[in-house]
């Protein structure tokens, strides 16, 4: 092979090695991100959802146990997860 051919071959090999290692690292990062997402979602559904339902039920019981003022009437009762009205 000529001198130019060796240089080109060396350059191609360097680029190939560099691209392969960066692609492997990027694939690992994607896999780790997806795995983290699945773990967080599973934790939310398995652990946090029952706790939230229990806390919500407890708050409803406490709300209903509060005695209204005399001559007061309850017009309506609604439950929402929005804490600041108008900021949707």
C-alpha positions in Angstrom: 0.0 0.0 0.0 1.1 3.5 -0.6 1.8 6.0 2.1 -1.4 7.9 1.4 -3.3 4.6 1.5 -2.0 3.8 5.0 -2.9 7.3 6.2 -6.4 7.0 4.9 -6.8 3.5 6.4 -5.5 4.7 9.8 -7.9 7.7 9.7 -10.8 5.5 8.8 -9.9 3.0 11.6 -9.7 5.9 14.1 -13.0 7.3 13.1 -14.6 3.9 13.2 -13.4 3.2 16.7 -14.4 6.6 17.9 -17.9 6.3 16.4 -18.4 2.8 17.8 -17.4 3.7 21.3 -19.6 6.9 21.3 -22.6 4.9 19.9 -22.2 2.3 22.6 -22.0 5.0 25.3 -25.1 6.7 23.8 -27.0 3.4 23.6 -26.2 2.7 27.3 -27.4 6.2 28.3 -30.6 5.7 26.4 -31.1 2.3 28.0 -30.4 3.7 31.5 -32.8 6.6 30.9 -35.6 4.3 29.9 -34.9 2.0 32.8 -35.0 4.9 35.2 -38.3 6.1 33.7 -39.8 2.6 34.1 -38.6 2.3 37.7 -40.0 5.7 38.7 -43.3 5.1 37.0 -43.6 1.7 38.7 -42.8 3.2 42.1 -45.4 5.8 41.6 -48.1 3.3 40.6 -47.2 0.6 43.2 -46.2 2.6 46.2 -47.4 6.2 45.9 -50.8 5.7 44.4 -52.2 3.7 47.3 -50.8 6.2 49.8 -52.3 9.1 47.8 -55.7 7.4 47.7 -55.6 6.8 51.4 -54.7 10.4 52.2 -57.4 11.6 49.8 -60.0 9.5 51.6 -58.8 10.7 55.0 -59.0 14.4 53.9 -62.6 13.8 52.5 -63.6 12.3 55.9 -62.1 15.3 57.7 -63.8 17.8 55.4 -67.2 16.1 56.0 -66.6 16.1 59.8 -66.3 19.9 59.9 -69.6 21.4 61.2 -70.9 24.2 59.1 -71.8 27.6 60.7 -75.4 28.1 61.8 -77.7 29.1 59.0 -75.0 28.2 56.4 -75.8 26.1 53.4 -73.4 24.2 51.3 -74.0 25.1 47.7 -71.6 22.6 46.1 -68.6 20.4 46.8 -66.0 19.6 44.3 -62.6 17.9 44.5 -59.8 18.8 42.2 -56.0 18.2 42.1 -55.5 21.8 41.0 -54.4 23.9 43.9 -54.4 27.3 42.3 -57.7 28.1 40.4 -57.1 29.7 37.1 -53.6 28.3 36.6 -54.3 25.5 34.2 
